[in-house]
Amino acid sequence: MRYVIPEQIRRRFGEALRIDEPLAPHTSFRIGGPADLFIAARTRDDIADAVTAAEAAGLPWIVLGRCSNVLIHEDGIRGLVIRNDASSFTFDPRTGVVQCDSGARLPSVGAQTARAGLAGLEWAVGIPGSVGGGVVMNAGAHGGCIADVLAYAEILDHGQRSQYPAAALEHSYRVSRLQRERDLVVLGAEFHLTPCAPAECLARVQSFRRHRQETQPTDPGAGSIFRNPPQASAGALIDRAGLKGTRHGGALISPKHGNFIVNVDHATFADVVALIDVARTTVARQFGIDLHPEVEFLGPEGRLSLDEVHRL
Ligand SMILES: Cc1cc2nc3c(=O)[nH]c(=O)nc-3n(C[C@H](O)[C@H](O)[C@H](O)COP(=O)(O)OP(=O)(O)OC[C@H]3O[C@@H](n4cnc5c(N)ncnc54)[C@H](O)[C@@H]3O)c2cc1C
């Protein structure tokens, strides 16, 4: 632990503040070293207060959701990690308006709104992330994505809380403005769904779940490692390159889905990066296509590009 704990954070969070918290158990990859300081934030106010106090004290901070799209280095993360457990949501089956804290789990919101006869988030049932992570990543599947149904997000920007209409977030395929402006934190989101027969919504949920069971591995991982290049599927390219089943240390390119790298036996950050490199160089050589990671890399100083990962 390199930092003195800011008094404002100690007073506000007391016992809830953890020191040298191992991050691996919080991640879907089950990889990653400790956070110097760690808070599980239960409300939007918790998140806002933690970020504001860290900014005032000059302490580096990062907000994480369900950690289902991150690969964290064994050296962990310096400063304050705020894990978003603000997970309430409400919806009105008559109007289709869904209001979520940003830590609400996408599968819960997708399943409960579908059961209530609201169409538009059925695709989210298989995405193990938070609403906030989904808004940042413009998460999506089965032809749907966050941008299709988002009305606005409540954003924290250097102590100011305001509502950003969806258009202001500049969503495109797995991209948003929030990936460039990392000081902005999603505190909440409002979705507008369409009333529909519950049986129809639930049939879509079942078929999406079945499709995942049939096509995707269940070992620890982060879902798709690469973004799909234009007009192509990263998984299909990796499969055609003959790389399914390639192993490095405890990490494996899933034999079930080429775009999934999974942690099968105490894989390290470097094991996963080695397979990412194999997939990128092989696909570039064979097909002349550059694959770009969808998963985010986090190291001691925060987010890293793949070039920075190679220089670690
Ligand atoms: C088995 C599996 C299947 C998956 N399938 C899909 C899929 O079909 N489609 C898809 O799009 N994704 C998929 N994913 C990836 C992942 O679930 C999504 O990207 C999800 O949106 C990430 O949300 P999260 O809460 O886990 O974000 P995290 O991994 O916790 O964070 C991702 C990034 O967003 C930032 N962030 C998180 N919350 C906030 C916030 N409130 N405010 C500001 N920044 C924030 C973090 O700092 C980090 O930079 C899958 C993952 C797994 C493990």
The ligand as a Gaussian input file, in Angstrom:
#p B3LYP/6-31G(d) Opt

LIG

0 1
 C      -19.062000     -15.176000     -20.389000
 C      -19.072000     -13.750000     -20.908000
 C      -19.874000     -13.435000     -21.985000
 C      -19.891000     -12.120000     -22.477000
 N      -20.693000     -11.845000     -23.538000
 C      -20.754000     -10.566000     -23.991000
 C      -21.619000     -10.241000     -25.086000
 O      -22.320000     -11.080000     -25.638000
 N      -21.645000      -8.950000     -25.507000
 C      -20.890000      -7.975000     -24.916000
 O      -20.983000      -6.804000     -25.323000
 N      -20.058000      -8.259000     -23.888000
 C      -19.968000      -9.530000     -23.421000
 N      -19.127000      -9.816000     -22.377000
 C      -18.227000      -8.764000     -21.851000
 C      -18.782000      -7.935000     -20.667000
 O      -19.720000      -8.677000     -19.914000
 C      -19.395000      -6.621000     -21.143000
 O      -18.426000      -5.825000     -21.801000
 C      -19.974000      -5.801000     -19.965000
 O      -20.662000      -4.690000     -20.474000
 C      -18.898000      -5.318000     -18.991000
 O      -19.548000      -4.835000     -17.844000
 P      -18.814000      -4.872000     -16.426000
 O      -19.723000      -4.300000     -15.428000
 O      -18.314000      -6.246000     -16.146000
 O      -17.602000      -3.909000     -16.716000
 P      -16.124000      -4.018000     -16.127000
 O      -15.429000      -5.178000     -16.751000
 O      -16.183000      -3.972000     -14.648000
 O      -15.494000      -2.668000     -16.681000
 C      -15.250000      -2.480000     -18.054000
 C      -14.789000      -1.028000     -18.252000
 O      -15.873000      -0.153000     -18.001000
 C      -15.537000       0.753000     -16.937000
 N      -16.729000       0.914000     -16.105000
 C      -17.464000      -0.055000     -15.524000
 N      -18.509000       0.487000     -14.874000
 C      -18.409000       1.830000     -15.040000
 C      -19.189000       2.928000     -14.601000
 N      -20.275000       2.773000     -13.840000
 N      -18.809000       4.175000     -14.972000
 C      -17.695000       4.360000     -15.745000
 N      -16.915000       3.358000     -16.178000
 C      -17.275000       2.097000     -15.822000
 C      -14.420000       0.092000     -16.156000
 O      -13.615000       1.036000     -15.471000
 C      -13.670000      -0.616000     -17.283000
 O      -12.828000       0.312000     -17.929000
 C      -19.093000     -11.116000     -21.871000
 C      -18.282000     -11.458000     -20.765000
 C      -18.264000     -12.753000     -20.292000
 C      -17.411000     -13.086000     -19.096000

